[in-house]
Amino acid sequence: MAMTDDPQAPQVLIVGAGPTGLVLALALRRNGVRVRLIEKDLAARIGQRGAGIMPRSLEIFHLLGVGDQIESQGIYSPRVRLYDMPEGTHAIQTFDMQPWNEPTPACPYLNIQHLGQDRLETIIRSTLAQLHCHVEQSAELIDFEQYPDRVSARIKTKTPDGQLHEETSNFDYLIGADGARGVVRKLLGLSFLGETRVVEHLVVGDVTVEGLTEEYWHMWGDASTTLVSLRPTETPTTFNFMIGGLDVDHDSLAHSNEAVIRFIYAHTGKMREHGMNVKEVTWLSHYRPNIRMVDTFGKGRVFVAGDSAHVHSPTGGQGMNTGVQDAFNLGWKLALVANGHAKPSLLDSFTEERLPVIADMLDQTTVILKKAFNGRIRSEEEKHWVEVVEVEQEDAEGEVKVAGPSTKEPRPIAAKEDSDTEDLEDEDDWEDDEERAGRQWKEDEKRPGSLLQLGVNYRWSSVTVDEQEQQLSKPISKRLIDLPPTPTRHDSYGRGFDGCLKAGDRAPDAPALRGIRHTRGEEQKSINTRLFQVFDPTKHTVLLFTRPGETIASYAPVVEALKAYPAELVRIAALYRSGVPSPIPTLEGIEYFLEDMSGFARDAYDVRGGCNVIVVRPDGVVGAVVNGMTGLKRYFDGIFSRK
Ligand SMILES: Cc1cc2nc3c(=O)[nH]c(=O)nc-3n(C[C@H](O)[C@H](O)[C@H](O)COP(=O)(O)OP(=O)(O)OC[C@H]3O[C@@H](n4cnc5c(N)ncnc54)[C@H](O)[C@@H]3O)c2cc1C
């Protein structure tokens, strides 16, 4: 129930309309929560930024009803062409950044889509507008105070004619999706520990280029000296560029569009003479590596999500995607709490579930960053030093400075933890230019499959229930960088996937389901469907897998027990094997009776220990794998406040 007096007043204030804030707003609006979404900038941002949309994010976007639009506008990553230098015109290697994966029944999206973050944000903004939620531009959170029953937020707004106003408004919850330099994390007093790296800077942006084929992602050089990367985008002649390397003067490049254009010509060999025409830089940004995370996602009625809670290297393309998953994990829980269906303690599971995933993600993106930069090192000064600095050392603008001597000894990144980077100073190990030009990109320099984020799981979560015989929770190897401790290390990216579906895993899809649907107050309908169409971001879906010889009537006690929970928030789908005599689909309370025509559902949900009842949460994660009523009750009693 809303704590604020006005029944029309927004229940939740979201600060920041980047991808995290927008996805959270969409998840909350779909769940009927009244949201106010403020953004301090005057207008929506431009630029490709986090353009790589991972398969798991695509699944989430489909659940939220924006997946088709994103897919129709996005493009798949083209093959990478690495050119010879200094000529720069002949491809010495052509490879897939991510090998093409054929979709499977359980994973319909297995390839990375590219769509500029500005386009993605436009799609979500317009969907939000249809749900009566409009981003309030030029509205900035200045401060907030928490009380037992509300959060009071001080917001500064600017009218189109430039008038400044300040207001104080009350909300049930406040979410900081205000990015790496946001105020919410700071006002909450959360720590933001990790590393600031002093060498691996990148200058990134968008540039119009003519006379260069858009069939390939073009690269010249390598990040150990000078790297120029031009990736085609969904907009003809617009390329996303990335310039990096130890020989690059990033500061001067980052302040001049003309300098960027000159640099691209200078470091792409004779491409200009071959007709490449670099015309206009439309977006430019200087990336300074910070690798940091909070040690909790919130306190009381205030939470942080996305870049506001974790910053890291853009290598691996995890940032935007991780913010989307933060938002989707938080969205349904916050909706249940804000609408009075769950106790606020459910929100503790946001930190419990997401923190190990973030720690793991920071490790992975850092490994890729190191590998990209671990080429030739010429002097002591050019060593990749890492210093651990505290967030208190940020300057007034929020820019993280590299402090002088830190409390810990600086260490080179070529530390023993990463054996690939050992012995970098040994002259004998250096490749000469010819060898380097012909060097094959090693397999491990390409994106590992786990970055697709389909293995991200919450098997350790205290709000999931699994009645299979063994609980698997594999600890991962030693941390690579110093980050706040998480209670236990887990295989949160599912790299050591054991092939067994557990509570906390992503719920797989299953196509080729045929049957009928009963919706209250409506005629029953014949349908052909798939599980991803049955799942709903506003409901828990209980999948009942009938055993051979079993009739649907044997589920009557389960269906009866589920009536203790809000009917509009729990949907039941009974699945039966194709070829067995079909059960009589008459049990009231079951919405779907589905014949698993090709056995895809049975294959994907082939759980052990006689468990044939599976609960899929609104965020498309398996919440429970149980035998029947007792397990179901344990799960739902942990989620819902009882009627
Ligand atoms: C060059 C580059 C390449 C990248 N590539 C990828 C990639 O391929 N894949 C990927 O997943 N990620 C990538 N990322 C990362 C991705 O862009 C970010 O992780 C993502 O934008 C984070 O989203 P967010 O919503 O959490 O924060 P942001 O996008 O930073 O949004 C925060 C918003 O909050 C607003 N705000 C701040 N303070 C206030 C306030 N007080 N009041 C109101 N509003 C406020 C800001 O103006 C901003 O609009 C890349 C980033 C860069 C720079």
The ligand as a Gaussian input file, in Angstrom:
#p B3LYP/6-31G(d) Opt

LIG

0 1
 C       31.863000       4.017000     -25.176000
 C       30.967000       3.143000     -24.405000
 C       30.665000       1.896000     -24.911000
 C       29.842000       1.063000     -24.196000
 N       29.529000      -0.151000     -24.729000
 C       28.651000      -0.943000     -24.081000
 C       28.159000      -2.151000     -24.667000
 O       28.508000      -2.512000     -25.791000
 N       27.271000      -2.891000     -23.964000
 C       26.859000      -2.500000     -22.733000
 O       26.073000      -3.233000     -22.120000
 N       27.268000      -1.350000     -22.177000
 C       28.143000      -0.553000     -22.814000
 N       28.510000       0.650000     -22.281000
 C       28.035000       1.026000     -20.964000
 C       26.649000       1.641000     -20.982000
 O       26.585000       2.743000     -21.836000
 C       26.298000       2.056000     -19.566000
 O       26.550000       0.956000     -18.724000
 C       24.832000       2.459000     -19.457000
 O       24.585000       3.687000     -20.085000
 C       24.445000       2.610000     -17.995000
 O       23.090000       2.925000     -17.920000
 P       22.477000       3.621000     -16.637000
 O       21.069000       3.886000     -16.981000
 O       22.779000       2.803000     -15.445000
 O       23.294000       4.970000     -16.459000
 P       23.441000       6.183000     -17.463000
 O       23.295000       5.727000     -18.866000
 O       24.686000       6.874000     -17.084000
 O       22.189000       7.103000     -17.142000
 C       22.109000       7.858000     -15.957000
 C       21.206000       9.047000     -16.215000
 O       20.948000       9.694000     -14.970000
 C       20.945000      11.094000     -15.186000
 N       21.204000      11.748000     -13.891000
 C       22.359000      11.772000     -13.197000
 N       22.209000      12.437000     -12.041000
 C       20.925000      12.852000     -11.991000
 C       20.163000      13.601000     -11.046000
 N       20.698000      14.044000      -9.899000
 N       18.872000      13.859000     -11.312000
 C       18.302000      13.409000     -12.466000
 N       18.988000      12.708000     -13.402000
 C       20.276000      12.418000     -13.163000
 C       22.044000      11.296000     -16.207000
 O       21.906000      12.528000     -16.888000
 C       21.843000      10.089000     -17.120000
 O       20.976000      10.370000     -18.186000
 C       29.332000       1.498000     -22.964000
 C       29.626000       2.770000     -22.465000
 C       30.433000       3.594000     -23.181000
 C       30.736000       4.971000     -22.667000

